[in-house]
Amino acid sequence: MNLLRALATVSSLTLVSRILGYLRDFIIARAFGASLATDAFFVAFRIPNLLRRLFAEGAFSQAFVPVLAEHKNRTSPEETRRLVDGVGTLLFLALVAVAALGVAAAPIIVYISAPGFAADTVKFGLTVTMLRITFPYIAFISLVAFAAGILNTWNRFSLPAITPAMLNIAFIVGALFFADYFDPPILVLAWAVFVGGALQLILQIPTLARLGLLPRPRLNWSHPGVRRMLKLMAPAAFGVSISQVSLLINTIFASFLVSGSVSWLYYADRLMEFPAGVLGVALGSILLPSLSKYHADARHAEYGGLLDWGLRLAFLLAVPSAVALAVLALPLVATLFHYGRFAAEDAWMTRQALVAYSVGLLGMILVKILAPGFYARQNIVTPVKIGILTLVVTQLLNLIFIVPLKHAGLALAIGLGACLNAGLLYRYLRRHGVYTPQPGWPVFLLKVAAAAACMALALFATMGESGWWLSAPWQQKLPALIGLVLLGGAAYAGCLLAFGMRPRDFSRRGAA
């Protein structure tokens, strides 16, 4: 399996989903703006979405895939099937209980996660109502993550990559065609979350059935693979998903700021998540199964070489992405969101948060590559310690930045915390001999930095005045933004080619 080709496929499909995500955010911003209602929805959606990232994509995926890959390599197909059945049954029962508890305890959850809303009974009540509708999403999406872990282990990367598009389609269809049937109209977004989660799960079932891996009800607590996965799950949430915990705490801080702060952070986070998802999630998805197989077979040289390949690609793609986000922050926000009730003030405030987030984009993506280096080895303790330290430092930074920088300070704290997390993970891997950098890193980094600087200069020189981006119609802004993106990409790629770098330099095969 050619990993570079697999990365291109997964990234392309993820890109389709992200584009649909921006279309959904454009429609939401145009229809609802940044208001009391959108603040309520984003809090109601952020809680199950956080749990999704924390447990489904974080703790569960990182604990399940290494154990599954080990069974696939070392045991019989029937024994692997018993593991899938046992984990699937246990997960389903746990998710039903969690969803029911979340619906029942919605007022308490809202009060804890957004205490500033309690002063406004309308805002608080609306958030509680929408949380009760959206909370079952955690059950749907956790089962989707379970299915994706199986498919990725069998090198079926395409379907898990395109599945998130179902949620965006549900948002778009709901906001465009069904909002008028709800009172208040914002409720349509909560129901879109519910429907989108169900659609994602349904999409995975046929492929699992064709592979003969559709789980059968079989509760088996004594299965060694199930027990080992459960042992790994709880602490894994801290190691991989620490930035999501910080986002939840940021919501608590932001709930005390002026109305619109939660929404500004949300829209900026959505823009930052574009490269983080297309690059970080895609790289992590294709790296973890191969790393797990290399570790299971004690192929240490291949293990270190694959990590080095992932880190180089992360720098190659994340550095220009971070620079472009910072330079083009206002054109991006104005082109995608500055319509209808999303005012110029909202655009400027979202731009501030986006620039702050861009500082930590490289760290966020590096964590997605470095963390699998631990979880493939079933090492949980170290990422937990690093995650707890990162969480504490991030909250100290929140306290330092929130007064002078307001909501942008919260975004900056998240980014700096991610950089600290990545730095500590890297330091441990180096110190304990798990990873040794391959030759050529200083020259490689110098070329990337120089190419990114050339790209930044090209964008600065051609992007135009901010007033134009805030006043021009979308028919003019969208082609201009596409032109800037193409120009920046051409400048960056041209410089790298001039420095002697070629795509074939990053070709690599993964574990069979």
N, C-alpha and C positions, 0 to 999 in steps of 0.2 A: 504494500500500500504506500503510495507516494503521499507523504504528509503535507507537502506544499500544495499539491493538487486538492487534497482533502480540506486543507485550510481555505483555499480559494473557494471551494464549493460551499463549505459551511458559512464562510464570511459573506458570500454572495446571497445566500438564502436568508441569512440574518439581516443583511442589508435590505432585502425586500420587506421583511417584517418591520425594520426600523423606519423605513420610508412610510409604510402604512401607519406606523406609530406617530410620525410627525403630522401626517394628514389628519389623524384622529385628534392630535393636540391642537392643530390649526382650527379644526371644526369646533372643538370644545372652547378654545379661547374666543373664537368669533361669536359663539352662541351665548357663552356664560361669562366671559371676561375673567377678571380676578376680583372676586367678591366674597361675601359671607357664604354664599351657597357653594362656590368652588372650594373655598377653604374647608368647608364641612366635608365635601366629597373626597378631597385629596387626603384628609386625615382618615376617613372611613376606608379608603382604598389602600392607604399606606400601611395600615396595620396588618391586614391579611397578606399584602404584598411583601411586607417585611418578614412575616413568618414564612412565606414562600421562599424567599432568598435565604433566610436563616436556617430553616430545617430541610426544605425540599431540595434546593440547589446547593445549600451549604452543608449542614451536618449529614443529611441522609445520602446525598449523592457521593460525597467524598468518603463516607464510610462504606457505602454499599459497593461501589464500582471496584475498589481494590480487592475486596473479599470475593466478589463475583468473578473477577478476572483470574484470581488464584484458583478458584474451583474449576473454572473453564479449562485452565491449563493442566491441573494436577489430578482432577477426578473425572469420573464418568459422566456422560450426558445426563443420566438419570439422577445422579447425585446433585448435579448442578440444577436440574429441574426441581428437586426437592427444596433446594435453597430458595429458588425463585418463588415457589409456592408458599413456603413458610414466611418469607419476608413480606410477600404481597398480602397474605391473610392478616398478619399482625399489623401491617401498615394500615390496611383498610379499617380494621376495628378501632385502632387508635385515632384515626382521622374522623370517624363518625363521632366519637366521644368529644374530640377537640372542637369540632364544628358546633355540636350541640351546646357545649359549655360556652363557646364564644358568643353565640346568639343570646343565650340566657344572661350572660354577664356583660353585655354591650355597654350599659351605662357606666359601669365601673371601669371598663377598659378605656372608654373615651375620657373619663375624668382623669385617669392616670396618664394617658398618652397626650392629652391636650387640655391640661387643667385651666388654661386661660379661657377656654370656651364656656366654662361653668357660669361666668358672669352674664352670659347672653343665653337665655332659656331657649330662644328660637334656634340659634346656632347649635347649641348643645343637643336639643331634641332632634334636629335634622341629621346631625352626625350619628346619633344613636340609631335612628331608623335606617340610614344607609349602611351602617356597619353590620346590622343584622341581615341585610340583604347580601352584602359582599362577603361575609365571613365564611360561608361554605366554599368559597373559591380556594381556600387553603387546602381543602380536601381534594378537590378536582386537580389542582396543580401539583400537589404532592404525588398523586398517582401518576400524573404526566411525567414528573421527574423520575419516578421509579421505572416507568417504561423507557424513558430516554436513556437511563443508565444501562439497561439491558441492550438497547439498540446500539449505543455507542460502543459497548464492549464487543459486540459482533460487527463492528466497523460499519454500521448503518447510521451515518452522521446526518444525512440529508433531511430525513423526516423530522427528527428533533429540532433541527435548525429552523425549519419553516413553520412548525406548529404554533409558535407564539403569534403568528399572523392572525390566527383565529380570534384572539382577544381584540386585536385592533379592528378587525372587520366588524365584530359585534358592537364596538364603540361607535364606529362610523355609521353603520346602518341605524343603530338606536338613536343617535343624536340627530341624524338627518330626517328620519321618517317617523319616529315614535315619540319624540319629546313632548309633543302637544297632547298626548294621551295621558300624561302624568301631571300630578299636582303635588308639589311643585315640579316643573320640568326636569330639574337636576336629577330626580330619582331615576330617570331613564339610564343614567350612567351607572348607577349601582346595579341595576338589573342587567346591563351589558356585561359587567364583570362576572355575574353569575352564569349567564349564557355562554360567554366566551370561555370560561373555565371548562364547562361541560363539553363544548365543541373540541377543545384541545385534547381532552381525554378520548373522545370518540374517534378522533383521527388516528390515534396510535394503535387502536385495537386490531385492525386487520393485519398489520405487519407483524405484530407479536404472534398472532394466530398462525401466520404462514411460517414463522420460525419455530413453531411448536413450543413457544414460551409464554403463552397466555396463562397467567396464574390460575391454579385451581385451589379451592378452599382447603387449606391444610394447616392448621395451627400446630406448630412444632417448636415449642420453646427450647427443647433439648438439642436441636440441631447446632453443631459447633459453629457453623457459619453465621447462623442467626444470632447466636449469643455473642460472637465476636463483633458483629456489626452493631449490636445494641451497645456494647462496651465502648465502641468508637464514636457513636453518634453524639452523645451529650456534649463532650468537650469540643467536638469538631465544629460546633456552631460558633465558638469564639474564634477559632483559628482562621476560618475562611470568611466569615460574614461580619467581621468587626465593624466594617464601615456601615453596614445596615443598622446595627445597634446604635451607632453614632447618629445616623439619619433620624431614627426614632427620637432620640434625646434632643436632636436639633429641632424636631417638631414641637417638643415641649417648650424649648426656649422661644421658638418663633411664634407660638401661640400667645405670648405676652407682648409681642411687637404689634405694630399697626396692622390693620386688616389688609390683606393682600400679601403679607410676608410669606405665609405658607405657600401660596400660589407662585410667587416669584421664585422661591427655592425649587418648587416642583418643576416649573418650566425650564429652569437652568439645569436641573438634574437630568431632565429628559434629553437635553442637548448633549450634556456630558456623557450620558449613558450610550449615546450613539457609537462613538469610537470604543468605549469601554465594552460594549456588548459585541460589536462587530469584530473587535480584535481580541480583547481579554477573554470573553466567554468562549469564543471560537477556539482560541489557542488552548485554553484549559480543557475544553471538551475533547480535543483530539490528543492532547498530551497524556491525560490521566490513564486511559486504557493501556497505552504503550508503555508508560512508566511502570504501571502495575505489573505488566507481563515481564518486563526486563527485571524487575526486582524479584518476582516469583522464580525466575530462571537464574538468578544470581549473575546477571550480565551487567556488571558494574560499569564497565567502560561505555557501553551503549547507553546506560542510564544517564551518566554524566554528560555524554555527548548530546543526548536529546534535550536535556535541560539547557545546555549552552545554546543549542539551535533555537529553542523557544525564547530565551532571553534576548538573543540578537534580533529576532524578528520583532519582539516587543519594543526594543529601542528604535529599530528601523521605522516602525509604523506609528508608535505612540508619540514620539518626539514631535514630528511634524503635525500630528493631530492636535496636540496640546497648543502648539504655537498658532495654528490656524484658528482654534477656538478662541484664543485670547485676542488675536488681531481682528477676526471677523465677528466678534461677539454681537455688536449692534446690528450689522447687516443680517446675521442669522436670525436674531430675535425679531427684528422688524419685518423680515420677509415671511417668517413662519407664523408669527403670532399677532402682529400689530394690525388688527382689524376689529371692526365691531366695537365691543365693549372693552377690548384690550387697548388701553390708552397709551399715549407716549410716555407718561410717567411709569406705567407698568413695564414698558420696553426698557427704559433706562435702569430700573431697579433689577429687572431680570438680567440685564447685561452685566451689572456689577457682580451678581452672584455667579454668573458663568465665567467671568474672568478669574474670580477667586477659585472656582472649581478646577479650572484648567491648570492651576499650579500643581495639583495633585494627581492629574490624569495618569502620568507615567507610573506613579506609585500604585494607583488602583489596578492598572493592567499588570504590573509586575507581580502583585500579590496573587493574581489569577494563574501565573506561571509557577511561582515559587511555592505556593501552598500545596499544589499537587505533588511537589517533590517530597513533601513530608507524608502526605496521606497515602501515596502509592507505597510507602514503606510502613504504613500503619503506625506512624509516629504521631501521636495526638498531644502528648504532654507539652512539647516545645511550642507548637503554635498557640496552645491555650495560654501559656505564660506570656508570650509575645502579644497576644490579642488583648489580654487584661491590661498589660502595661500601656498598649496603644490606646485603649478606651479611656483610661485615666488621663493620659496626656491630652487626648482630644478634648475632653471636657474641661480641663484646665485652660486650654486654648480658647474654648468657647467663652469662658468667663472673661478672658483677657480681651478678646476681639469684639464681643457683642456690643459693648458700649460705644466704642468709636466707629465700628464698621456696620453695626446693626445686622441685618440678615446676611450680608456679604461676609461678615466675620464668621458666621456659622459655617458657610461654605468653605472658607479658607481653612478653618480648623479641621474639617473633614479631609481636605486634600493633604494637608501637612501630616495628619495622622496616618493616612495611607502610605505616604512616603516613609514615615518612621517604621510602619509595619513591614513594608517591603525590605527596608534596610536591615532590620533585625533578622528577618527570615534568611536573607542572603548571607549575613554574617555567620549565622549558625551553620548553614550548609558548607560554607568555606572552612570554618574552623574545625569541623568534624570530618572533613575529607569526603563528604557526600558529593560535593561538586567542586571541580577545579576548572577555572576558565581556560578555554582553548587559546592558542596563540593568536595574536592580531587584534585584541580588544582595543588598545589605545588608538591605533590607526583607524579602526572601524568607528569608534565614537567620535573621533575628530572629523571624519568624513560626514557622519550624520549631522553633527552640530553645524558644520559649514553649510551643508545643503539646506538645513532648516533655516539658517540665517538668511541665505539667498532668497528662499521662499518668502520669508517675512518681509524683506525689503520689497519684493515684487508686489506683494499684497498691499503694503502701506502706500506704495506709489500709485496704485490703480483703484483703490476701493472708494474714493470719493468722500464727499462731506456727509456727516451724520444727518443733517437736515433733509437731504434728498431721500435717504433711506426711510425717514419717518413720514415723508409726505407723498412719495411716489406711489402709484397704483401697483398692485401685485403683478400685473402684466409686464411692468418694466423691472420691478425688483427681482422677480424670480429668474429671468434670463441673466440679469446682471450678477446675481449670486452664483448661478451655475458657471458663468464665465470666470468669476474669481476663483471658484473651487478648481476648475480645470487649469487655470493659469498657475495656481499654487502647486497643484500636482505636477504639472509639466516642469515648472522651475525646480522642484525638489528632485524629481526623477532625472531631469537633465543633468543636474549637478552630480548626482550619484553616478550616472553613466560616465560623465567626464572624469570622475575620480577613479574609474576602473571597476565599479561594482556591477555585477550582472545577475539576473534572476536565477541562473543556474547555480550560482554560488550558494543558494539557500535550499536547493533540492535535497530532500532526505526521505528515506524510507522508514516506516514505523515497524513495530513488532507485528509479526503475522498473527 
